[in-house]
Amino acid sequence: MLYGRPISPYDTEEDDAEENEDDDWFSDDDSPGDKTKSWNASKTRQVEHENFESRWGVRSLNSGKSLEMNKGRFGKRKGRNALYMRNTGSFHNTSKFLATTGSSAGDAKEKDVGISSKTKYHRLIEELDLDEGCFALLDYLSGFGLKDSHFIQMYERHMPSLQINVVSAQERLEFLLSVGVKCRDIRKMIMRQPQILEYTVENNLKSHVAFLAGLDIPDSKIGQIITATPSLFSYSVENSLKPTVRYLLEEVGIQKSDLSKVVQLSPQILVQRIDSSWNTRLKFLAKELGAPRDSIVKMVTKHPQLLHYSIEDGLLPRINFLRSIGLRNADILKVLTSLAQVLSLSLEKNLKPKYMYLINELRNEVHSLTKYPMYLSLSLDQRIRPRHRFLVSLKKAPKGPFPLSSFVPTDEHFCQQWAGTSLDKYLDFRQKLLLRDFAKKYER
């Protein structure tokens, strides 16, 4: 961990999106949600689930096998996903709270709660047309980290989402928690798709979870897919999602055995229009690179996001860059078939610096990329440069072109096979190098 960020040996399109917000060449992409923040533990308390696992059993579309929400399968999530609520907005006794809120005769404690809520949501009452009936829902959602600014955004984006009965909202969110959505991701989901509070368990949520199970999505991944694409629930299973799957199989040519992997790699593929985008990109790659259909299908299977990249701003500039450094169409096709992710990487912050390092520091031929295209996906700062300089410092760097194969194995195997030293020694060297580079960057 360096300055609060995990060290990853790979460069991904997500990394590029964070570093290069103005380099937006995706043709159709959901805007990223806010990162959730932790809550002050002293102001929160754990509320037990009301045995939702025993109430819900979701069936697979094809196999008929049950995704039983029992303790054996979901018990481990219970502690991790248990709701944390603020003391002032505790939802431990929902029915009583709702009854006393609307009652003219309540004890002093209940009146205090009403006064407290009015004070807490004074800004919202002034800015939005909200009444006291919303307080219980706001208190409940605040337990997931939502604040006034978030409620205002929800109101502006979809006002009815703040008029949901708090009991219904709790039932729906607890169902999502029970199928693997993490508590820390609820806020992000709600901000991206406030309508999710309106989707009923019986008529919507269960059928969509069953649809995912029918695609052979592992139970452990269903929550991740829902988190990545909460808009999934706004699409009809029969009229939208199933036809999309059929199109992927029959028109695009993705193998049924690969479908689960494709959806896990890019859940958005289920909700984004792909008929025209597929045909356009198929024709472009076939004409531009002479790529056969099966090679393009391989690219899509490994990197489904390819279906949504802009040709003019995304695909063509990267293909032209690979040409400019000396790769022929056949070489480019070999690289992209093996590593279609190249088409997602930033030119200025990723591909060009790695090429310059390959030529100037590693003294390697550009055609070595056809044998080791993975080089382009590895992090220059966190893997390529540290390993190269470590071997140079040990006087174990090979003479002549530096072997790209030394960047492929794990850190542990690299130390055993190439450096002949301990893993701790290498990690210490890398950390110091990263700190020095970080300091130099901000000195400028």
C-alpha atoms as one frame of an Amber mdcrd trajectory, in Angstrom:
protein
   0.000   0.000   0.000   1.449   3.366  -1.034  -0.275   6.534   0.194  -3.495
   4.666   0.720  -3.636   3.067  -2.746  -3.140  -0.644  -3.391  -0.212  -1.593
  -5.586  -1.344  -3.480  -8.660   1.011  -4.994 -11.247  -1.499  -4.372 -14.007
  -2.826  -1.352 -15.823  -6.545  -1.502 -16.458  -9.085   0.621 -18.187 -10.496
   1.488 -14.770  -7.126   2.920 -13.778  -7.054   4.954 -16.938 -10.552   6.245
 -16.370  -9.534   7.602 -12.960  -6.313   9.153 -14.155  -7.625  10.381 -17.495
 -11.133  11.641 -17.032 -11.017  13.784 -20.171  -9.925  10.856 -22.332 -13.538
   9.731 -22.755 -13.697   7.680 -25.923 -16.264   5.150 -24.780 -19.338   5.198
 -26.956 -21.778   4.436 -24.146 -20.825   4.080 -20.507 -22.469   4.400 -17.138
 -21.062   7.188 -15.052 -19.079   5.900 -12.083 -20.648   6.102  -8.682 -19.111
   7.807  -5.679 -16.788   5.784  -3.510 -18.380   4.939  -0.190 -16.969   6.224
   3.078 -16.766   4.424   6.348 -18.924   5.545   9.227 -17.855   6.475  12.735
 -18.159   3.238  14.672 -19.071   5.070  17.853 -22.207   6.451  16.169 -23.461
   3.224  14.665 -24.860  -0.049  15.884 -25.532  -3.381  14.278 -29.086  -4.393
  13.428 -29.781  -8.077  12.897 -31.443  -9.256   9.682 -34.959 -10.605  10.216
 -34.146 -13.989   8.789 -34.664 -12.895   5.168 -32.570 -15.845   4.069 -35.296
 -18.274   5.049 -37.999 -16.257   3.277 -36.423 -16.024  -0.180 -35.566 -18.860
  -2.532 -34.549 -17.818  -6.052 -34.777 -20.364  -8.857 -32.473 -20.678 -11.852
 -34.160 -20.154 -15.228 -32.711 -23.216 -16.848 -31.532 -25.684 -14.282 -34.310
 -25.121 -11.765 -31.784 -25.284  -8.954 -32.596 -23.124  -5.997 -30.479 -20.265
  -4.777 -31.671 -20.886  -1.232 -30.913 -18.009   1.093 -30.075 -20.255   4.024
 -27.457 -20.013   6.685 -25.269 -22.568   5.012 -24.779 -20.437   1.923 -25.338
 -16.940   3.138 -24.591 -17.153   6.827 -21.083 -15.817   6.288 -22.502 -12.688
   4.686 -24.744 -11.981   7.610 -22.056 -10.476   9.803 -20.365  -8.728   6.894
 -23.499  -7.274   5.380 -25.471  -6.578   8.553 -26.951  -3.116   8.488 -25.346
  -0.378  10.511 -27.697   2.304  11.648 -27.285   5.619  13.414 -28.691   5.702
  16.957 -30.944   8.657  16.148 -32.338   6.894  13.106 -32.398   3.338  14.361
 -34.696   1.071  12.414 -34.644  -1.756  14.904 -38.320  -1.271  15.673 -39.689
   0.068  12.398 -43.403  -0.449  12.898 -43.430   1.300  16.241 -41.358   4.179
  14.894 -43.715   4.717  11.946 -46.785   4.506  14.115 -45.550   7.052  16.622
 -44.242   9.441  13.935 -47.727   9.897  12.493 -49.494   9.943  15.840 -50.509
  13.159  17.550 -50.176  11.532  20.956 -46.693  10.245  21.632 -44.466  10.178
  24.652 -41.661  12.672  25.191 -39.039  10.409  23.644 -41.011  10.069  20.416
 -41.518  13.846  20.239 -37.799  14.306  20.674 -37.216  12.045  17.681 -39.559
  14.189  15.563 -37.873  17.420  16.667 -34.460  15.892  16.073 -35.421  14.827
  12.542 -36.804  18.267  11.723 -33.551  19.814  12.860 -31.425  17.258  11.052
 -33.270  17.668   7.762 -33.890  21.418   8.015 -31.902  22.061   4.836 -33.820
  19.403   2.896 -37.180  20.721   4.082 -36.195  24.187   2.852 -34.718  23.119
  -0.506 -37.044  20.244  -1.389 -40.755  19.703  -1.111 -40.451  16.994   1.536
 -42.751  16.290   4.434 -42.127  14.533   7.711 -43.246  11.223   6.242 -39.870
  10.967   4.529 -37.853  11.210   7.759 -37.906   7.489   8.520 -36.613   6.648
   5.017 -33.907   9.327   5.226 -32.812   8.000   8.620 -32.646   4.461   7.244
 -30.679   5.425   4.134 -28.306   7.607   6.141 -27.170   4.366   7.764 -25.577
   3.478   4.421 -23.672   6.762   4.299 -26.120   8.938   2.364 -26.105  12.605
   3.340 -28.122  15.710   2.483 -26.251  16.264  -0.778 -27.033  12.703  -1.839
 -30.723  13.079  -1.036 -30.833  16.255  -3.113 -29.265  14.402  -6.036 -31.767
  11.576  -5.620 -34.629  14.080  -5.596 -33.383  15.778  -8.740 -32.735  12.501
 -10.529 -35.841  10.588  -9.480 -38.056  12.294  -6.924 -40.405   9.306  -6.277
 -37.472   7.348  -4.798 -37.749   9.494  -1.654 -41.430   8.691  -1.253 -40.926
   4.956  -0.741 -42.290   3.344   2.389 -39.313   2.690   4.642 -40.400  -0.892
   5.354 -40.463  -1.649   1.619 -37.068   0.001   1.112 -35.561  -2.099   3.888
 -37.026  -5.312   2.481 -35.598  -4.591  -0.990 -32.147  -3.589   0.166 -31.875
  -6.515   2.554 -32.755  -8.849  -0.302 -29.894  -7.371  -2.336 -27.571  -7.791
   0.632 -28.646 -11.423   0.954 -27.632 -12.212  -2.656 -24.161 -10.750  -2.280
 -24.331  -6.973  -2.659 -21.977  -5.458  -0.101 -23.257  -2.991   2.474 -20.561
  -0.498   1.503 -21.813  -0.497  -2.112 -25.459   0.308  -1.375 -24.895   4.061
  -1.462 -23.151   3.881  -4.824 -25.987   1.795  -6.261 -28.692   4.118  -4.989
 -26.942   7.183  -6.370 -26.600   5.563  -9.790 -30.096   4.043  -9.804 -32.448
   5.575  -7.195 -35.296   3.583  -8.754 -33.819   0.471  -7.169 -35.753   1.389
  -4.024 -38.978   0.936  -5.997 -38.261  -2.507  -7.457 -40.311  -5.085  -5.573
 -38.734  -8.308  -4.378 -41.381 -10.668  -5.723 -42.093  -9.040  -9.093 -38.652
  -7.763 -10.025 -35.579  -8.460  -7.918 -36.029 -12.216  -7.612 -36.674 -12.727
 -11.323 -33.566 -10.770 -12.314 -31.360 -12.627  -9.851 -32.774 -15.877 -11.223
 -31.944 -14.685 -14.735 -28.304 -14.183 -13.751 -28.218 -17.602 -12.106 -29.583
 -19.065 -15.330 -26.510 -17.747 -17.144 -24.368 -19.877 -14.810 -23.107 -16.805
 -12.975 -21.594 -18.086  -9.697 -23.540 -17.098  -6.584 -20.438 -15.333  -5.294
 -20.413 -13.016  -8.344 -24.085 -12.075  -8.561 -23.746  -9.268  -6.019 -20.805
  -7.802  -7.940 -22.775  -7.782 -11.192 -25.741  -6.066  -9.538 -23.430  -3.473
  -7.988 -21.765  -2.768 -11.327 -25.063  -2.540 -13.223 -27.990  -1.651 -10.951
 -29.924  -0.475 -14.021 -30.282  -4.182 -14.849 -33.514  -4.217 -12.838 -35.137
  -1.614 -15.090 -34.953  -3.958 -18.092 -37.521  -6.642 -18.776 -36.119 -10.146
 -18.472 -38.307 -11.519 -21.250 -38.341  -8.566 -23.634 -34.830  -7.180 -23.204
 -32.314  -9.274 -21.268 -33.045 -12.656 -22.843 -33.026 -11.232 -26.407 -29.663
  -9.603 -25.661 -28.244 -12.946 -24.558 -29.597 -14.622 -27.700 -27.980 -11.916
 -29.826 -24.617 -12.439 -28.126 -24.800 -16.168 -28.789 -26.367 -16.270 -32.234
 -25.222 -13.060 -33.933 -21.969 -12.112 -32.235 -20.885 -15.739 -31.989 -19.867
 -15.930 -28.332 -19.738 -19.535 -27.179 -22.327 -20.533 -24.584 -19.532 -21.832
 -22.362 -17.954 -18.344 -22.421 -21.148 -16.372 -21.770 -20.846 -16.358 -17.980
 -17.271 -15.095 -18.212 -18.243 -12.377 -20.696 -21.030 -11.080 -18.441 -18.728
 -11.084 -15.423 -16.082  -9.140 -17.349 -18.588  -6.557 -18.534 -22.025  -6.664
 -16.866 -22.998  -3.554 -18.846 -23.145  -5.708 -21.964 -26.585  -6.872 -20.800
 -28.080  -3.368 -20.792 -26.284  -1.532 -23.580 -27.381  -1.595 -27.202 -25.018
  -3.865 -29.121 -26.675  -4.788 -32.422 -25.490  -1.797 -34.451 -22.234  -1.428
 -32.490 -21.278  -5.046 -33.149 -21.836  -4.836 -36.890 -19.982  -1.529 -37.146
 -16.926  -2.758 -35.227 -16.920  -6.120 -36.992 -16.751  -4.406 -40.382 -14.160
  -1.888 -39.192 -11.728  -4.465 -37.765 -12.212  -6.785 -40.738 -11.410  -3.975
 -43.172  -8.734  -2.170 -41.152  -6.695  -5.200 -40.061  -7.970  -7.957 -42.321
  -9.204  -9.666 -39.158 -11.254 -12.850 -39.620 -14.548 -13.049 -37.735 -13.322
 -15.700 -35.280 -10.403 -13.460 -34.228 -12.759 -10.563 -33.565 -15.042 -12.826
 -31.532 -11.990 -13.834 -29.469 -11.287 -10.151 -28.815 -14.863  -9.537 -27.682
 -14.870 -12.640 -25.486 -11.708 -11.502 -23.697 -12.669  -7.820 -23.585 -16.439
  -7.291 -24.094 -16.061  -3.542 -23.603 -14.723  -3.530 -27.161 -18.330  -3.538
 -28.371 -18.830  -0.018 -27.019 -15.579   1.758 -27.835 -15.711   4.647 -30.265
 -13.984   3.814 -33.543 -12.771   7.320 -34.306 -11.641   8.270 -30.794 -10.770
   4.856 -29.394  -9.997   1.960 -31.717  -8.427   3.769 -34.677  -5.943   5.959
 -32.700  -4.593   2.897 -30.869  -4.302   0.831 -34.021  -2.520   3.738 -35.718
  -0.157   4.038 -32.758   0.803   0.373 -33.018   1.431   0.921 -36.725   3.533
   3.992 -36.016   5.965   2.020 -33.847   6.586  -0.510 -36.591   3.994  -3.246
 -36.189   2.305  -4.593 -39.303  -1.399  -5.400 -39.478  -0.703  -9.101 -38.880
   1.378  -8.199 -35.803  -1.313  -5.858 -34.486  -3.951  -8.537 -34.945  -1.782
 -10.996 -33.029  -1.382  -8.520 -30.172  -5.076  -7.614 -30.029  -6.299 -11.189
 -30.276  -4.126 -12.062 -27.301  -4.699  -8.831 -25.368  -7.702  -6.819 -26.573
  -7.329  -4.728 -23.408  -4.711  -2.711 -25.319  -7.620  -0.934 -27.003  -8.710
   0.444 -23.609  -5.381   1.881 -22.472  -4.483   5.559 -22.561  -2.095   6.538
 -25.345  -0.337   9.338 -23.486  -0.204   7.879 -19.980   0.191   4.216 -20.788
   1.059   2.910 -24.253   3.546   5.588 -25.297   5.561   5.587 -22.022   5.788
   1.782 -22.088   6.960   1.815 -25.690   9.629   4.424 -24.903  10.830   2.376
 -21.928  10.882  -0.772 -24.057  13.149   0.837 -26.636  15.307   3.225 -24.604
  15.742   1.412 -21.276  15.133  -2.269 -22.037  16.799  -1.963 -25.477  14.261
  -4.317 -26.926  12.817  -4.698 -30.406   9.235  -3.594 -30.920   8.390  -6.969
 -32.472   8.980  -8.586 -29.093   5.496  -7.314 -28.247   3.968  -9.939 -30.534
   5.483 -12.635 -28.324   4.832 -10.871 -25.015   1.823  -8.582 -25.541   1.185
  -8.810 -21.777   3.993  -6.274 -21.407   1.534  -3.584 -22.492  -0.946  -4.481
 -19.743   1.589  -4.451 -16.909   2.152  -1.381 -14.790   5.266   0.550 -15.776
   5.690   2.059 -12.311   4.790  -0.960 -10.206   6.208  -3.890 -12.132   8.251
  -3.141 -15.252  10.585  -0.418 -13.977  11.092  -1.885 -10.463  12.029  -5.354
 -11.751  14.339  -3.969 -14.404  16.158  -1.636 -12.017  16.325  -4.286  -9.305
  18.176  -6.695 -11.602  20.426  -3.858 -12.758  21.239  -2.988  -9.123  22.144
  -6.648  -8.489  24.228  -6.715 -11.677  22.048  -9.569 -12.881  20.449  -7.810
 -15.815  21.128  -9.814 -18.993  23.330  -8.226 -21.629  21.559  -7.083 -24.764
  17.756  -6.887 -24.949  16.138  -7.206 -21.542  13.911 -10.326 -21.500  10.240
  -9.438 -21.290   9.587 -12.891 -19.851  11.024 -11.649 -16.537   7.972  -9.397
 -16.104   5.438 -12.215 -16.420   5.801 -14.350 -13.246   4.649 -13.351  -9.776
   6.956 -11.363  -7.512   7.870 -14.489  -5.584   8.790 -16.465  -8.712  10.624
 -13.467 -10.132  12.833 -13.344  -7.036  13.503 -17.089  -7.218  14.066 -17.427
 -10.955  15.663 -14.124 -11.919  16.941 -12.195  -8.889  18.060 -15.080  -6.664
  17.111 -13.090  -3.593  14.354 -12.828  -1.026  10.927 -11.422  -1.776  11.259
  -8.964   1.117  14.416  -7.508  -0.362  12.718  -6.884  -3.694   9.574  -5.425
  -2.130  11.677  -3.069  -0.020  13.575  -1.956  -3.139  10.335  -1.369  -5.040
   8.783   0.618  -2.219  11.790   2.930  -1.980  11.811   3.350  -5.757   8.135
   4.249  -5.803   8.643   6.771  -3.011  11.571   8.376  -4.848   9.623   8.577
  -8.092   6.644   9.988  -6.226   8.808  12.671  -4.618  10.392  13.613  -7.974
   6.979  13.871  -9.604   5.709  16.375  -7.050   8.976  18.329  -6.863   8.245
  19.401 -10.415
